[in-house]
Amino acid sequence: MRSRVARPAVFGVCTDNRGYPASLEVGKLYPVIPDAEAAKHGYIRVIDESGEDYGYAAERFFVLPVPEVLAKALSAHSGARGRQANRALQPAVASRRRLSPGPLARTPG
């Protein structure tokens, strides 16, 4: 039987939160949700401070692949801090896959 090789978790460090001060904190790690369609348009999908995943311009983040064991440790540690937990490190349960305004935002019609 072939063993499954775990793909490293990917996090993005916010380097620019202009226009989104309530949603992103500079220097903070955010889990990246793989999204090929967003990437085609220069966007990256992250779980932001709202706890939901949104698309932001990829240039706002420095992307870091991290071993799964580190990703789990970050998630466990953030949950232990209670109210001050970094919700951005919590996994999204039910994603609505919304995007911030940009080329991927759909218009009716």
Secondary structure as GFF3:
##gff-version 3
##sequence-region A 1 109
A	DSSP	beta_strand	9	14	.	.	.	ID=ss1
A	DSSP	beta_strand	29	33	.	.	.	ID=ss2
A	DSSP	alpha_helix	36	40	.	.	.	ID=ss3
A	DSSP	beta_strand	43	47	.	.	.	ID=ss4
A	DSSP	beta_strand	53	57	.	.	.	ID=ss5
A	DSSP	three_ten_helix	58	60	.	.	.	ID=ss6
A	DSSP	beta_strand	61	66	.	.	.	ID=ss7
A	DSSP	alpha_helix	68	80	.	.	.	ID=ss8
A	DSSP	three_ten_helix	82	84	.	.	.	ID=ss9
A	DSSP	three_ten_helix	87	89	.	.	.	ID=ss10
###
